């Protein structure tokens, strides 16, 4: 009985850790993609940086 609780507790802890790691990776990926899109937009967009910033403010 005690062993079952121990395993269940470990699985719950593992799941929580996985969720946290997943959230951290998602956050990093979104920040990285935002930085990349912003850099590309600033460099290549024919609309100009002012318009880009408005578009990115809406998109993100």
Residue frames as qw, qx, qy, qz and C-alpha x, y, z in Angstrom:
[[0.000, 0.887, 0.462, 0.000, 0.00, 0.00, 0.00],
 [0.300, -0.817, 0.101, 0.482, 2.73, 2.46, 1.01],
 [0.454, -0.165, 0.592, 0.645, 4.74, 1.58, -2.08],
 [0.276, 0.629, 0.642, 0.340, 1.74, 2.36, -4.34],
 [0.094, -0.957, -0.220, 0.162, 1.40, 5.83, -2.79],
 [0.436, -0.601, 0.346, 0.573, 5.10, 6.41, -3.22],
 [0.417, 0.154, 0.669, 0.596, 4.95, 5.53, -6.92],
 [0.133, 0.811, 0.539, 0.188, 1.86, 7.68, -7.46],
 [0.254, -0.901, -0.029, 0.350, 3.56, 10.61, -5.73],
 [0.456, -0.357, 0.502, 0.642, 6.65, 10.18, -7.87],
 [0.342, 0.437, 0.676, 0.485, 4.56, 10.08, -11.06],
 [0.012, -0.928, -0.371, 0.025, 2.73, 13.24, -10.00],
 [0.356, -0.762, 0.206, 0.500, 6.04, 15.00, -9.31],
 [0.462, -0.059, 0.634, 0.618, 7.43, 13.83, -12.63],
 [0.245, 0.683, 0.614, 0.312, 4.34, 15.08, -14.48],
 [0.144, -0.950, -0.159, 0.228, 4.57, 18.46, -12.75],
 [0.425, -0.547, 0.410, 0.593, 8.23, 18.72, -13.73],
 [0.420, 0.242, 0.688, 0.540, 7.44, 17.81, -17.33],
 [0.112, 0.869, 0.471, 0.102, 4.71, 20.47, -17.46],
 [0.265, -0.884, 0.070, 0.378, 7.12, 23.07, -16.08],
 [0.459, -0.290, 0.573, 0.614, 9.87, 22.09, -18.50],
 [0.348, 0.509, 0.680, 0.397, 7.38, 22.16, -21.37],
 [0.007, -0.950, -0.300, 0.081, 6.15, 25.61, -20.35],
 [0.365, -0.727, 0.280, 0.510, 9.73, 26.89, -20.10],
 [0.450, -0.015, 0.669, 0.591, 10.61, 25.50, -23.54],
 [0.240, 0.732, 0.594, 0.230, 7.46, 26.98, -25.05],
 [0.143, -0.947, -0.095, 0.270, 8.29, 30.37, -23.56],
 [0.412, -0.518, 0.470, 0.584, 11.86, 30.23, -24.86],
 [0.420, 0.271, 0.715, 0.490, 10.70, 29.15, -28.31],
 [0.145, 0.871, 0.462, 0.089, 8.15, 31.95, -28.52],
 [0.245, -0.874, 0.117, 0.402, 10.73, 34.53, -27.40],
 [0.460, -0.275, 0.609, 0.585, 13.24, 33.21, -29.92],
 [0.353, 0.498, 0.684, 0.401, 10.72, 33.20, -32.77],
 [0.004, 0.949, 0.286, -0.130, 9.57, 36.71, -31.84],
 [0.330, -0.722, 0.317, 0.519, 13.17, 37.97, -31.89],
 [0.443, -0.007, 0.704, 0.555, 13.81, 36.30, -35.25],
 [0.248, 0.711, 0.616, 0.230, 10.60, 37.58, -36.84],
 [0.120, -0.943, -0.122, 0.285, 11.26, 41.05, -35.48],
 [0.385, -0.532, 0.464, 0.594, 14.83, 41.10, -36.83],
 [0.378, 0.235, 0.735, 0.511, 13.71, 39.85, -40.24],
 [0.122, 0.841, 0.526, 0.043, 10.81, 42.31, -40.29],
 [0.207, -0.868, 0.065, 0.447, 13.05, 45.24, -39.42],
 [0.370, -0.375, 0.595, 0.607, 15.50, 44.25, -42.13],
 [0.204, 0.111, 0.806, 0.544, 13.33, 43.13, -45.02],
 [0.193, 0.678, 0.683, -0.193, 9.86, 44.65, -44.59],
 [0.249, 0.384, 0.348, 0.818, 8.94, 47.22, -47.25],
 [0.277, -0.805, -0.480, -0.210, 6.38, 48.71, -44.85],
 [0.097, 0.659, -0.327, 0.670, 8.97, 50.25, -42.55],
 [0.319, 0.019, -0.805, 0.500, 9.74, 49.72, -38.87],
 [0.318, -0.049, 0.325, -0.889, 6.83, 51.81, -37.56],
 [0.765, 0.029, -0.273, -0.583, 4.27, 49.63, -39.29],
 [0.605, 0.138, -0.774, 0.122, 6.14, 46.48, -38.26],
 [0.047, 0.095, -0.707, 0.700, 5.92, 47.38, -34.60],
 [0.583, 0.018, 0.155, -0.797, 2.16, 47.85, -34.88],
 [0.786, 0.134, -0.504, -0.332, 1.77, 44.51, -36.68],
 [0.481, 0.135, -0.797, 0.340, 3.88, 42.71, -34.09],
 [0.222, -0.104, 0.531, -0.811, 1.98, 44.34, -31.24],
 [0.752, 0.058, -0.041, -0.656, -1.22, 42.92, -32.73],
 [0.761, 0.212, -0.601, -0.122, 0.30, 39.53, -33.61],
 [0.516, 0.029, -0.731, 0.445, 1.93, 38.91, -30.23]]
